[in-house]
Amino acid sequence: MSHTAHTTPAWVMKLVVVTGLVGVAGGIAGIAVWLALQLIQFVAFGYPFGGHLEAADAPSGLNRFLALVAAGVLTGVAWWAIRRWGRPVVSVPAAVGGKRMPSLATVGNAGIQILAVGLGASIGKEVAPREIGAWLSQLITARAGLTKRETKILVACGAAAGLAAVYDVPLGGALFAVEVLLGELTFATALPAFATSAIAAFVARLAIPDEVLYHVPTTHLTPSLLVWAVIVGPVLGFAGVGFVKLTNRLQGLAPKGWHLLVMLPLVFAMVGLIAIPFPEILGNGRALGLDAMNTSMNSATMLGMAPIVGLLVLGVIRTITTSATIGAGAVGGTLTPSIAIGAAFGGFLGGAWMLMWPADGPNLVSFAFIGAAAFLATTMRAPFTALVLVVEFTQQGTDILIPSLLAVSGSVAVGYVLARRRSAQMA
């Protein structure tokens, strides 16, 4: 097709229509995931439809344990069956690269992920709406007569629109498309990314309640916070790189064949036992993130450190349970778990810092927020997307941006240097 054909009003109108349909598809993907999650949690825990309740909010430790045991058995059998008899699942990055996503395997894989998260598995739910969004976008673009590049951009936008819809993060979704999936911020990528994520978020609001995901106190900028952000950024960078290496290594060792039928129920049962005293480690990670961002020190002394040490313990346990869940063969995201782990570590390090330089007030929300953004930026390797997502999740103001940018710069710099060193050693 000639370049002239791609500047005609008919071509422009076709591209506008297809882009709009991809945005609507992303919204449908988000609604489908949300409805499935609500239904699962209604059956498992008796939660009413609407809101952000999850397995961690269940008051009964026995209920949490039994839900995880059921999740291990059901998802173990389902993933074993789909991997044995279904076509190979195509990842979102591979789909963006042009590989076709098989319909039944894609929908089935996404559905099993939601079943796992809904029953309390220690992984994120964000992969499922991205997969459904990318799959629907491929169906839409298949017969549209678009170029290979146009199709690639719109499939990436469709995947990101699913993320934008399920979490109501339109700007974060758009940045995810251009920074993570496409690695290119140009007019040709930004315009459809913004449009599709905005449309998807709007469509999703027709069914999903418009509520803040993390209700947290307002953050404030202080000199103490600025200095801490500069120091803690590289620390969280090392932690984020370690988490990525751990999950990648365990994912490579995940059981195959009938071993999945044994390992997945065992690991899920182990997580269920841990969740009896520590429910915050369950599900998407929202419970732990909320705890970290709403924790206050009783006093700026060692006697007031009990809740802060508790955050460190929960952060370490959450790291173990999420990594073990992935290593057992489960499929899911690490986006929201990374926010939870980073917030917990940030809260702990901020509490320890306040012993040396007390801040205004006892609340640790600023430290936890910065910890979440810096840790997520490293695990995603996407500083813009990570910071914007945490801002949209909490709806914080601009006061927190300056120290957050400093911490994210430090954490991402560590990740970059370590990646360069590994490349040099392999060369």
N, C-alpha and C positions, 0 to 999 in steps of 0.2 A: 504494500500500500504506500503510495507516495506521500511526501511531506505535505503537499498541497491539500490532499484529501483529509489531513488531520488538522486543517485550519478552517474548514467550512462550517457554516452554521449548523448543518445537520450533524456533523461529527461532534461539535461542542454540545449540542442538545442531547445527543445519545450519551455522551460521557457524563453529563449532569444527571440524567435519569438513572444511569447505572450506579453512579456514586450515591445518589439518594437511596436506591434500593439496597445497596450494601449497608448504608447506615441503618435502615429499617431492619435489615437482617441481623445486625449486631444487637439492636434493641430486643428483637425476638429471642435471640440467643440468651441474653441476660435475663429476660422474663422467664424463659423455660427453665433455666438453671435455678432461679430464685423459687419458682413454684415447686419444682422437684424437691428442693432443700426444705421448704416449708412443710410439704407433705410428709417427708421422711421424719422430720422432727416432731410433727404432730403425732404420728404413729408411735414413735419411740419414747417421747417425753411428755406428750400431751400439750405441747405449746400451741397457743392460738396462732392463726395466720397473721403475718405482719410483724415488723420489728426485727431486731437483730439477736434474739435469743439463740443460743447454741448449746451443744452438749455440756460445756463447762458450767452452764447455769443450772443444770439439773441438781436439785437439793440432795438427792439420794445417791450415796456412793455406790450402793449395790446396783442401782439403775444405770449409772455410768459404766460400771464394770460389765454388766450384762450386755449393754449396747455395743461396747467394744468387742466382746466375744462374738456377738452376732455379726458385727461388721467384718471381723476376720474370716469367719466361715463363709458368709455370703459373697464377699468380694473375692476371697480366695478362689472359690469355685467359679465365679463369673469371669475373673481375669484368666484363669487357667483355660476355661472353655473358649474364650474369645481368641486367646493366643494359639490354641490348638487347632481350632476349626475356622476361625475367621481370617480374613486377609490381614496382612501386617498393617498396624496402625501407623499412619504418616503424621509426623510431628508438624507443628505450625511452621517452624523455620523451613522444613523440607517442602511444605505446601507453598510457602512464599517463593521458594526456589523453583516451583513449577511442577512438583510431584502431585499427582491426583490423590485426594483423600477418599478412601472407600467409605461409602455411606454407612452401612450397617456397623462396621468396625469402629468408625469415628463416633457415631452416636452412642453405641454400646460402651465404648471406653469412657466417654464423658459421663454417661449415666452412672457407671460404676464408681467413678471418682466422687460424684455428688453423694452417692449412697455411703461411701466411706466417710466423707467429711461430715455429713449429716448425723451419722451415728457416733462421731467423735474422734475419728482418726486424726493423728497429729500432723496433718498436712494442709496446704492451702487449697482453696476451691477455684482459684483463678485460671487454671489451665483449661478446665472444662468449657467455660464460655468462650475462651479464645479459640478452642478447637471447633466448636459449633459455629462461631462467627466466620472462621476461615473456610469451613466446609460449605456453608451457605453462600459465601462470596464466590467460591469456585463454581457453584451451580449457576449463579447469576451471570458471571462473566463468561461462562463457557460458550454461550451462543451469541455473545454481544459483538463479536468481530473486533475485539480490541487487540492491540499489539501485545507482545510478550511483556514489555516493561509496564504498560498500563495495567495488565492483569496482575502482575507481581505487586504493584503498589496497592491496588484495590483489595487483594487478598490479605495483605498485611494490615490494611486499614480495617477490613472486616473483623480480623482477629482482635485487633486492639479495641474496636467498637464493642465487642462482646465484653471485654474487661471494663470499658467505660460504663456500660449499661448496668452490669451486675453490682458495681460499687458506687455508681453515680460520680465518676471521676472523669469528666469529659476532657479536661486539659491533660491529665495524666495519661489517659488512653491515647490521645493524639500524639503525645511525646513518645509513648511506648512504640507506636508504629514507626515513627521516623528515626528514633534513637536506637532502639533495640532490634526491631525486625528488619528495617531497611538500612540503618546506618548512614542515612543521608538526609540532611536538612536543607531542602531546596523548595522553591515555589511549587514544583511538580509533585513533591511528596507532602508538604505541609498543608496545602489547600485541601486535598481530599481527606487527609488525616483529621484536620479540624472539623470539616463538614460531617464526615461519617460518625465521629465520636460525639459530636453535638446532637446529631439526629438520633443516634442510639440512646444517649442518655435521656433525651426528651421522650422517646417512645417508651423506654423502660419506666419512666415516672407515671405512665398511665396505669401501671399495675403495682410497681414497687414503691412503698412509702418513702417519701423524701425526708430521711432522717440522717443526722450526723452519725457516722460509724463509731467515732470515739468522742464521747462527751468528756472534755477535760477542761481544767481551769485555764484562764488566759495566761499566756507567757509574757515575760518582761525581760528586757535587755539590761544586763548589769555588767560592770567591768569584770567581776569574778567569772561570769559566764563566758565572756569573750576569751579570757586567758585559758580557761578550762577547755573551750572548744578547740583552740589551737593545739593544745597538748593531747587531747583525747582522740582527735581525728586519726592519727597514725595507729594508735592502739586498736581502735575499732577496725581499721583497715586490715591489720594482721588477723584479728578475730574473724572478719568476714571472709578473707582468703582461706583461712583454716576451715571454716564451715563449708565453703564451696568444694574444697579438696576432699573433705570427709564425705559429703553427700555424693559427689561424683564417683569416688572410689567405691562406696557401698552400692551405688546404683549399678556399677559395672560387675559387682559380685552378687547381684540379686539372683535368687533361685529361679531355675527354669523347670518346665515340665511339672511332674507330680510333686517335686520339692516345694513348689509354691503352695500346694494344698496343705503342707505341714507348717512351713515357716510363717506364712502370713497370719494364720490363726494364733500361733504361739506368740508372735511379737505383738499383735493387737491385744491379746490377753494380758501380756506383760504391761503394756501401756495402760490398760484398764485397771490393773492393780495399783500402778503408780498414781492414777487419777483419783483413787479413793481419797487419799490425803491431799493430793495436789490437783484439783480439777482444772486449774488454770492452764495446764499443758495440753488440754484437749482442743480438737477442732482447728479452726482457722488461725487462731492466735489472738483474736480480739480480746479475750478475757485477760490474758497476761499483759497485753499492751495497755489495756485500761487500768489494770492494777498499778503498773509502773508509772503511768502518767498521772495517777491520782494519789500516789504515795506521798506522805509527809513525814519528815523527821520529827520525833517527839522533842528532841533538843539537839543542839550541835555538840554533843558529847558522845563518848563511846557507849553510854547507857542508852542513847537514843538510836543506836545503829541496828537494832533487831529487825525492823522492817526492811532496811537496806540490804542486810545480809540475806534476808529472805528473797529479795529480788535476784541476787546473784545465784542462789540455789535454784530458783525457778528457771532462770535463764540457762543454766547448765543442764538441768533436767529436760527442758524443752529442746535444747540442741540434741540431746541424746535420743529423745523419743521421735523427733522428726527425722533424724538421720536413720534410726533403726527402722522406721516405717518405710522409708524409701528403699533401704537396703533389703527389706523383706519382700520387695517386689511390687509395692503399691505405687500407683501413679498419682502425682499431685504436684501442687506448686510450692515454692519456698518464698514467695513474695510476702504474704502476710505473716508466716512464721518468722521471716527475717525481721519484720517490723517488731514483732513481739520480743524476739531475742535481743535485738539492738536496744529496744526501750528498757528491757530489764538490766542489761549491762550498763547502759547510760545512766539509769537511775542509781545503780550501785556505785559507779565511779563518781557520779555527781554528789551522792551522799558522803562518800569518803572525802571528796574535795571540800565540802562544806565544813568539815572538821578543821580544815586549815584556813579557809577563807569563807566565813559565813555569808550567805547571800541574803537578799531581802525576802524574808518569809521562809517557812519550812518546806514549801511545796517543791517537788522534784520534777514537775511537768516539763520545764525547759530542758533539763538534762536528759530526761527520757526521750523527749521529742528529737533532740539532736542525735542521741544515740541511735534511735530508729532510722533517721535519715542517713546517717553516715554508714551504718552497717548495711542497710538496704542498697545504698549506692555502690558498695563494694560487691555485694553478692549478685546484683543485677548488672554490674559494670555499666551503669547508666545513671550518672549523677543528676541530670536534669529531671528525668522521669521519677527517680526515687524521691527527690526533695518535693516535687510537686504532688506526688501521690500522698506523702505524709501530711502535707499542707491541706489537701482536699479531704483526707480522711478525718482530720481534726478541726478543719476550718479555723486555723490560727491566723493571726494578723501578721503584719510585716516585721514586727519587732524581732521575731525569732529568725528571720532570714539571714541576718549578718553573721551571727555565730554559727548557724547551720551551714552556710556556704564555706566558712573557714574549716569546720570539721569535715565536711564532705570533701573538700579539696585535699585535706591531709589523708583521709582514708582512701580515696581513689588514687592518689599519688603512690601510696604504698602498694596497692594492687597493681598499678602500672609497672612500677619498678620490679616487683617480684615476677610479673609475667615476662618482662624483658630479660630478666636473669635466667628464667627457665628456658626461654627461646634460645638464648646464647649458649646455654649448656647443652641443649639438644642439637645445636648446629654443628 
